Amino acid sequence: MHRPALLLSALLTGSLVPALSWAQDSAPTPEEIVEDWMASGHADAMAEAFRHWDDEGEIPGACATCHSTTGFADYIGSPMTTVGVIDHPVPTGELIQCTACHDPAAAALTTVTFPSGAAVSLGSGAAVCAVCHQGRASGEAVETAVAGIGDDEVSDQLRFINAHYSAAAATLLGTDAGGGYEYPGQTYAGRFAHVPDLDDCAGCHGPHDTAIEIADCTTCHAGVEGSRAIRTTTTDLDGDGDTAEGIASEIQTLHEHLHEMIRLYAETVAEAAILYAPDSFPYYFTDLDGDGEAGPEETIRDNAYASWTPRLLRAAYNYQFIAKDGGAHAHNPHYAAQLLIDGLNDLGSALPQSPEGSFTRP
């Protein structure tokens, strides 16, 4: 594994091609850049994102693009025919290092194709981030999977479709990227527009440590201590009567309601109790004891939930899509709320008696 000393050497000798530029009060020193990078998830050598393939000794081409520097460089230097995939494995032992984002091909990248097939122009810089932070599935994949199956028909042809982690770019772009499952007949928010200089990835996140500087937000959002306290609408989306709480709390409440509605629908309509385990693939399992809690004997592959209906799969996909983007409230709060509320309403329409809830769609 390349160590930070080698990265620092490359910076000092000018051997890295600068692909991205961000407004800064003063240019950071190479030492500061390396220090910032080491504080980021891109440099976490013990993370599952970089250790998952240790036993195999190589990272498959379907994963290497975003889990290694070599894979990333190979992908953006290729025709990028299959989204996020290269045609060969790469050895384990790399992080996401300077030479990934500062590759010459990264400097030229302005348009990114998403799993939905949508090609979106993002400009240099944000496009590099979006290559990996876009998820690995789309609402279109869900629609294709459920085609020809009755909404409430349990089918052994259905399996959970996972959007994967940190699909921030797909959330940010909303319907322009089609990352979430969008219900027919509804309209959905497109790219979340923000103020100039805070309208792309590096506008809000440090380019090397990926941290958010909340001080950049307080000019408009006076007094907030974190992004979760920021509110972007006066509408009471979750119906709890609190219009002063941060939009993140509104989305969290809707998310919790959808979780409960998924459980109620599964037990009532699919006639098989379901539980969600956020840290255990494939995330949804049969709730063997009906307590809603994920026990170690339940979160195993052989107990993966198998009583999927199209209606249940759509809602579960959107639940996971929002769950795996911890910044959905900031990336695109309206799109997040729309996906959750539509899932709640759709599941509720199939229940003999839907739980009370008054949700307002933005």
C-alpha positions, 0 to 999 in steps of 0.5 A: 500500500502506498504510504502518505510519505510517497504522496507527499513526495509527489506533491513536493516534486510537482508530479501530480497533475492538478485536476480540480480547483477550489476557491481558498483563502490561501493555497494549502501546503503539501503537508496540509493537503496530506494531513487533510487527506489522511483524515478522510474516508479515502485514506482509511486503510482499515475500512471495509471499503478497502479490506473487503477483498483481502482474502481474494487478493484482488478487487473485481472489475465491478468494484475496483473503479471506486475501491482503488486508485488504479481501478479509478484511473483505468475507468476514467481513462477508458470508454466507460462503456459499462457504468462504474465497471472495468473489464479486469480485476486489480490487486488489493492494497490501495486507497483513493489517493492523490493520483486518482482525482489528479489524473489527467483524464480526471481534469478533462471529465465533465459529464458522468453517466449514471446507472439509470443511463442518464448522462449529466454534465457536471463540470470539472471537479464535481464530475470526478466525485460523481463517478463513485458517489452515484450508487450502483442502481436506479429506479429504472432497475427496480421498474424493470425487475417488477415488470409484468408482476402484480403490485401485491403479488409475491414473486420468487423472481424478485430480489432486493435491489441495493442502491449501494453506499453514498449515492450523494451525486444521484441524490443531488441531481434528483430526477435528472439522474433517476437514482430513486424509484419515481412513482408513475404520475408524480413529478420529482425535483431535479438538481438541488440548486444552492447559492453560488460557490456552494453548489457542487461537491467541493463547495461544501466539502473540503476537497481533501478531507471531505469535511463540511465547514459549517461556517460557510453556511452561517452567512445565510443560516445564522446560528446553526451548529450543523447542517442538520439544523438547516431548514429549507422549507416552511412546509410541515412535511412530516405532519408533526406540527414542528416547522422550526426543526431542521429539514433533516429531522423532517426527513428522518421522521418520514424515513422512520414512518416508511420503515414501519409501513414496510414492516406493516405491509410485509406482515399484512399483505406479503404475509411474511415479517421483514426486518432491516439490518443496515450493516448486513448484506442484503439488508432485508431479512425474514423476521423470524421472531417477529420482534423487529430486531435484527439478531445474529441468527437472522442476518445471514444470507440464507435468511434473506427476505424472499417474499417480495412484491413489486410494491414492497420492493419499490418502497424498500429500495427508496428506504435504502437509497435515503438510508445510505446517503447520510447527507440527503437532507443537504444534497436534495431534501425535496427529492428525498421527501418526495421518494419517502412520502410516495412510498408511504402513500403507495404502501398505505393504499394496499393496506386494509386500514392505513395508519394515520399520518398527514404528510405534505409532499414538497 
